[in-house]
């Protein structure tokens, strides 16, 4: 009798544990990737908010007296660069500009890719072929070439970098939205809506878009990280953000001149890029695990 009671108690305990895991709040908090990635991204957002309202000094202010000041110098917590410009101020300004590029590129790419993907999936074979062949052309042109052309025509800076990344990211979102839209349109409920006289564009917006929102969210978080890395690479090559604007990639480019003299000068923007991208990728993986029913551990 005691054995049966023990088994019954264990079964009730497992049932309660499973029910707790199914609760939305518990699913998020019990996912280690969401917690760790969320903590890193929260720190990044705090730094970003601070950069919008305050910096210790003008990041472009030159101070020849304090050239290459070491880390821990009073008034310059992380030191100064070869022209005496404060590194903390530059990092904060770089966070703001890198975020502007990443958010602008990802936001515009999500809008353009979603519109093109839904259009390709819902308006027939001819439209689908035209859109997808155009995306193939975009993918075939290296992003650096686009950045060089834009830098030569409208000048290097935040706007040209955003447009270069937009050209590079839109095909990925278009293909992802199209593939998922075709999968959902093949199910029964869109066909029932079509029998009731609903047009395919209406069905795509009303029924398909809400069902791919979580996928878009995860994809956007991952491409935000890619945008930060790509912007850093373009700025390092001199075709991205340049002074008087500041980005982490541009700081790396400037720091290479003094690597043998002041190595931490190159380390700080590198650490900022690494930690931010790592946090965004970890958080994106966690969000995917929680939102994708096939990957929820609680339902396995």
N, C-alpha and C positions, 0 to 999 in steps of 0.2 A: 504493500500500500504506500509505503514511504517512497519507494522508487518511482511509482506512478505519479505521486504528488510532486516529486522533484522534477520529473520530466515535464509535467504540466506547467510547473513554475518556469522552467527553462524556455518552454515554448511561448509562454506569455511574455517573458522578458525579451525574447527575440522579436516577437510581434511588436512590442512597444518600441524597441530600438529601430525596427524597420519603419514604423509609423513616424517616429521622430525624424528619421533621415529623409522621409518624403516631404516633410514640411519645407516650404521654400527657404526660410531663413536658415534652417539647419543644413540644407543642401549647400548653400553658399559658404557658411562658416566652417563646415566640415571638410571643405575642399582646400587642401594645403596650398595648391597653386594660386587660388583666389586670394587666400590670406596673405601669402608672401608677396605675390605680385601686386596685390592691392596696397600693401604697406609701402612698397617701393614707389608705386605710381602716386600714392598720396603724398609722399615726400617730394616727388618731382613737381606735383601740383602746388605744393606749398612754396617751393622755390620759385616756381613760375609766377604765382600771385605776388610774392615779394618783389620779383623783378619788375613787375608792372607799376609798382608804386614807389620803389626805393632802390637805390644803389649807393654804396659808400661814397663814391665819387664819380666824376665823369669818366667813363671807360676810355675816352679818346684823349683825356688830358695828359700831356707829356710833362714828365718831371725828370730832367737830366740828372739831377742830384741823386735821385733814388733809383738809378738804373740797376736792373737785376738784383733788387733787394731780396734777401732770402725769405723763406717761409717763416712766419712768426714775427716779422718786423712790425713794430708798433705803427698802427695806421694802415698796414698792408698785411692782413692775416696770411694770405697765400703768396706774398711777395709781389714783385713787379716784373714787367717784361723788359726788353732791351732798350725801350724808350722811357721807362719809368711809369708805365701805365698800370693801374691797379688790376691784379688778376681776378679778385673776387668780383669787382664791378664788371669786368669783361665776361666772366662766367654767367653772371645774372643777365646781362644784356644778351649774351649768346643763347641762353635758355629761352628768352622771349622771342628772339628772331627764329631760332630753330623750330620752336613750337608754331610760330606763324606760318612758316613754310610747310611743316608737316600737316597742320590742321587744314590749311588752304588746299594743299594738293590732295589730301585724302577726302576732304569734304566735296570738292568739285569732282573728283574721280568717282565717288560713290553716287552722286547725282547723275553724272553723265553715263556711267556704266550701268546703273539701274535702268535709266530711260532707254538706252540702246539695247540692253539685254532683254527687257520686257517687250520692246518693239520687235526685235528679231524673233522672239519666241511666239508672238501672237499675230503677226501680220503676214504670214505666209512665206513660202519658200524663196521667192524672189527677193523680198526685203531681207530675209535672213541671210541669204548669200551675199548681198551687197554690204550689209553691216559687218559680217564676219570677215569678208575679204578686206574691208577697210581696216579692221583690227589687225589682220595679218600684216598689212603694210606698216602699221604703227609699230608692231613688235619687231619687224625686220630692221628698223632704224635704231641704232644704239642711242641710248639716252644722252650720252656725252656729246654726240654729234648735234642733237637737238639743242642741248645747252649751249654749245659753241655758236650755233646759228642765231639763237635768241640773244646771246651776249653780244654778238656782232651787230645785230639789228636794233635791239632796244636797250642794250647795255646789261651788264651783269648786275644782279641784285636779287631781292626777295621775289619780285614779280616774275622775272625771267626764270628763276629756279622753280617756282610754283608751276609755271606753264610747262617747263621741261618734264617735271614729275607727273603732271596731269597727262601729258602725251604718253608717258611710260606706264602709268598705273591704270588708265581707263580700259585698255584691252583686257586686263586681268579681271576687273569687276564685271565687264560686259560678258565675258565667257562664263564666269561663275553664275551670274544672274540668269543668263540664257539657259544653262544646263539645268539649274534647279527649277526654272519656270517650265521648261519642257517636261520635266519629271512630274511636276504638280498638275500641269494641264492634261496629262495623260490619265489622271485619276478620275474617279466617278463624279465628284461634286462639281468640278468645272463644267463637265459635260451636261449635268443636270441644269446648271445655270444657263448654259447655251441653249438648251431646249426651251427655257422660259424666255428666250429672246434677248438675252444679254449678249452684247458684243464682246469679242475677244479682248480688245483693249480694256473694257470695263472689268472683265473677269480677271485680267492680269493685275490691275490695280487693286481691285476689291478683295480678291481671293488669294492671288499668288504673292503679292508684296508682303502682306502680314506673315505669311508662312516662311519667308526667307529673311525676315528682319534679323533674327538671331545670327544667321550665317553672315549677313552683312556686317553686323556688329563685331563679330570675331575677326572677320577679314579686315575691317577698317582698323582695328587695334593693331593687328600685325603689320599692316602697310604703313601705319603711323610710325612704327619702329623702323621699317625699311626707309621711309622718307627721311628720318633723322640721319640714318647712316648714309643715304645717297646724297643728301644735302651736304653733309660733312665732306664726302668725297669730292663733290663738285667744287665746293669752296676751297678745299685743299689744292685742287688743280687750277684755281683762279677763275673759274667760270660760274661760280655761285655767288654767295654773299661776300661783299667787299666793304672795306671802310668807306664812309663812317659807320655803316652798319657792321655788326659783329655777329659771328656765329662760332660754334665750337670747332667746326672744320677749319675756319679761317685762323682761329687761334693755333691750331696744330700746324698750319702752314707757316705762320710767323715764328712759332717756337722751334722749328727745325733748324733755324739759323744759330740757335744757342744751345742745342742739345748737349754738346760736350761741356758747356760752361754751367748751364742751369737746367738739369734734366727735369726737375719737378714742373718746370714751365710747360712742358709738353704732356706731363702726366695728368694734370688736372682736367683739361678738356677731354682727354682720352678716357679718364675714369667717369666723367659725366656722361659721355656718350655710351660707354659700356653699361653702366648701371641703369640708365634710362631704357635702353633697348632691351636689356635683360628683364627688367621689371615688366615692360609692356608685353614681351613674349610670354613670360610666365603667366601673367594675368589673362592674356588671350587664350592660352591653353586651358586655364581653369574655367573661364567663362564658357568655352566650347564644351568642356566635360559636363558642366552643369546644365547647359541649355540643350544639348543634344541627347535625346532620350536613349539612344543606342549606347551612349557612353556613361550614363549615370550608374554609379556603383550601387546605389540604393535599390535600383530596379533589377539588378542582375540576380 
